[in-house]
């Protein structure tokens, strides 16, 4: 992220606006009513705060609030056209560019805290922004992350790879390290800017994916906030591999960048959580594991030449055995899945093959894990998804020594 | 009469010896040029072998997908193949420079033509090498993409794409070398068209059943029976 990465017109708007105490970015599709309810909730924050609201697109802002600051409560006002492409073009921004633009705008407005509403929730929670911003306004946290109440087959990419890997590596049990709802304090924002400036020649920092690792490595204060159930987008199977590559690339880049930090962490500790978890109705969804297993078997048959420079012979052998199992006995051990993820992270660092090819070739393996996870839940009915995922997280922690050995001696340690 | 025969023989011998004597400087220059080029080739090959060994050239080549090159190389070592090829090139260049020292028009023309052909050879080699690299990259991209789309003929598609690119680069290299351009053009057209037609038929025929099953399923399925997939990855 760069402080100067907003176009000139937006810079003028920022200068005219002056400064704000808190900045709230609305990236999710919220209707005017939900936005107004959110503004009302924000006005309940104590103290004479100036809160700026930034929205993406050319949506008409709801009726502006009274912009005079009062002594009893915060004043909330909208700042139009501050979220724009860094190069000034009018095309649609990617999510990374949007977050980058938001953080640059927050820095320009000299806000001491900023939060982003990046997702839609079931049963919209008007206090969502308030909950994300409050720990920042009373200076009790540097990074506020969401904790969603998920059904057993929701957020699997996060549950199967990102969250448990971050827990094992950095030693903090964060449920959603990549938000998308997030609250960031000014000190953390400035550290990210400094890292970005110092990393000019290397891989660029992803504005969202790098937040949690940066906060963890600098021992900043992190809290989680219960936000209820999130609305997830339906799976588009044709773009599955692109999604995997786009999400895992910045995660693995951060693992490489922060190697000196995560190699020190030994055990994981929980993170302070605010609010109460929401309850969901009975979760009765069933998954067609046949299609997932077929994808895994096809990948195992055709992608051996791509996997063999990445995975050790023992893992390849286990995968071949797994592909021969009948569907009702399909089970990928957690230890095998953990080794696969760690080996791919290492291969990403070593650039054994093109990084894009590497991450896309991981898709059949990921679908195989999903099939195994779904099969475990459907077979052992009493096993809740939370216990199953906790077992997986413990396997990631136990497998960290394997990653350490391979990371330090990639040529010599190859079981 | 015998006097005349003897005189003719003496004259022709003298002419032969004069011509031979005229060749001697050129011959000496050729021998020296060859000797110097052999020494240079030996030194260059030794330096190159050491440099490539320190870069682990053989292992890197295998990782980049050129494992087949090792089978063609002396002692299964591409490093030796490269160093010996460079050495042979230096010796041939020395020989050509030595040949040009002879004061004959045809030798000068011959050497000029050979040196004028070298850029075309280098360009052809570069085209072949790039074509190979691009073919492997594209083949891998197609393979991964097709596997992720659950296409059972992913391997077949990947090989087809690889051979299309290799055939194209081979035809371009032969055109650079100006070897039978008419025949190469025709052969390339037939081969390329054949590969594309084969791929189209294979994909079309194998998809026929899949498409008809999909259409049948869509027609029979009632809207109320559609089951939502509960999987949400992100």
Interface residues (C-beta under 8 A of the other chain):
Chain A: X151 X153 X154 X155 X156 X157 X158 X232 X233 X234 X235 X238 X240 X241 X243 X247 X285 X286 X287 X288 X291 X294 X295 X298 X299 X302 X303 X306 X309 X352 X353 X354 X357 X360 X361 X363 X364 X370
Chain B: X63 X137 X140 X141 X143 X144 X145 X147 X148 X149 X150 X152 X154 X155 X228 X229 X230 X231 X232 X233 X234
